[in-house]
């Protein structure tokens, strides 16, 4: 079993009667990650560095992004207007028994 969060992706198919616009996979629906900690943003914060700090793994940056859906991408954290605002930090993995 792969560790990819896209393992459950389904092949994209066009609606009946339409030609496919692109070939690829439709990403699986990703549920919201529940925040368990609050982090006040500073001028030096980046998603990979926050993941390293909280999870000891830079590759888990997406968990933080999933818990903060109002942030469209990690580059939003570089916006000086966000310094001092709070983001949620979820657990590193899903709780036992989660779907």
C-alpha positions as CSV (number, residue, x, y, z in Angstrom):
1,X,0.0,0.0,0.0
2,X,1.4,3.4,-1.0
3,X,1.5,6.2,1.5
4,X,0.1,8.7,-1.0
5,X,-3.1,10.5,0.0
6,X,-4.2,10.2,-3.6
7,X,-4.4,6.4,-3.5
8,X,-8.1,6.5,-3.7
9,X,-8.1,8.8,-6.9
10,X,-10.4,7.8,-9.7
11,X,-9.6,8.2,-13.4
12,X,-11.2,11.3,-14.9
13,X,-14.0,10.7,-17.4
14,X,-15.9,13.3,-19.4
15,X,-19.7,13.5,-19.2
16,X,-21.5,11.4,-21.8
17,X,-21.3,13.0,-25.2
18,X,-18.4,15.2,-24.4
19,X,-14.8,14.8,-25.4
20,X,-12.3,14.7,-22.5
21,X,-10.5,18.0,-22.0
22,X,-7.5,16.3,-20.4
23,X,-6.3,12.9,-19.3
24,X,-5.5,12.4,-15.7
25,X,-6.8,11.6,-12.3
26,X,-9.5,13.2,-10.3
27,X,-8.1,13.8,-6.8
28,X,-9.8,12.2,-3.9
29,X,-12.0,14.4,-1.7
30,X,-9.9,15.5,1.2
31,X,-11.8,16.1,4.4
32,X,-11.0,18.8,6.8
33,X,-8.2,18.1,9.2
34,X,-9.2,19.0,12.7
35,X,-7.0,21.5,14.4
36,X,-5.6,20.6,17.7
37,X,-3.2,23.6,18.3
38,X,-3.3,27.2,17.4
39,X,-0.2,28.9,15.9
40,X,0.3,32.7,15.7
41,X,1.9,33.5,12.3
42,X,5.2,35.3,12.2
43,X,7.1,36.8,9.2
44,X,9.3,33.8,8.9
45,X,6.6,31.1,8.8
46,X,6.5,28.6,5.9
47,X,4.4,25.5,5.7
48,X,7.4,23.2,5.4
49,X,9.1,24.8,8.4
50,X,5.9,24.6,10.5
51,X,5.6,20.9,9.6
52,X,9.2,20.3,10.6
53,X,8.6,22.1,13.9
54,X,5.3,20.4,14.8
55,X,5.7,16.9,13.1
56,X,9.5,16.6,12.6
57,X,8.6,16.0,8.9
58,X,8.6,18.7,6.2
59,X,6.5,16.5,4.0
60,X,3.4,16.8,6.2
61,X,2.9,20.5,5.3
62,X,-0.4,19.6,3.6
63,X,-1.9,18.5,6.9
64,X,-1.6,22.2,8.1
65,X,-3.1,23.5,4.8
66,X,-6.0,21.0,5.0
67,X,-6.8,22.3,8.5
68,X,-6.9,25.9,7.2
69,X,-9.1,25.8,4.1
70,X,-9.3,29.6,4.0
71,X,-5.6,29.6,3.0
72,X,-5.6,28.8,-0.7
73,X,-1.9,28.0,-0.9
74,X,1.2,28.0,1.2
75,X,2.3,31.3,-0.4
76,X,-0.6,33.0,1.5
77,X,1.6,32.7,4.6
78,X,4.0,35.2,3.2
79,X,1.4,37.9,3.1
80,X,2.5,40.5,5.7
81,X,-1.1,41.3,6.5
82,X,-1.4,37.8,8.0
83,X,1.3,38.3,10.6
84,X,-0.2,37.8,14.0
85,X,-3.2,35.9,12.8
86,X,-3.9,32.3,14.0
87,X,-3.9,29.1,12.0
88,X,-4.8,25.6,13.2
89,X,-2.2,22.8,13.5
90,X,-3.8,19.4,13.2
91,X,-2.5,16.1,14.5
92,X,0.1,14.5,12.2
93,X,-2.2,11.7,11.3
94,X,-5.8,10.6,11.4
95,X,-7.1,9.4,14.8
96,X,-7.6,5.7,15.2
97,X,-10.8,4.5,13.6
98,X,-11.1,7.6,11.3
99,X,-12.6,6.9,7.8
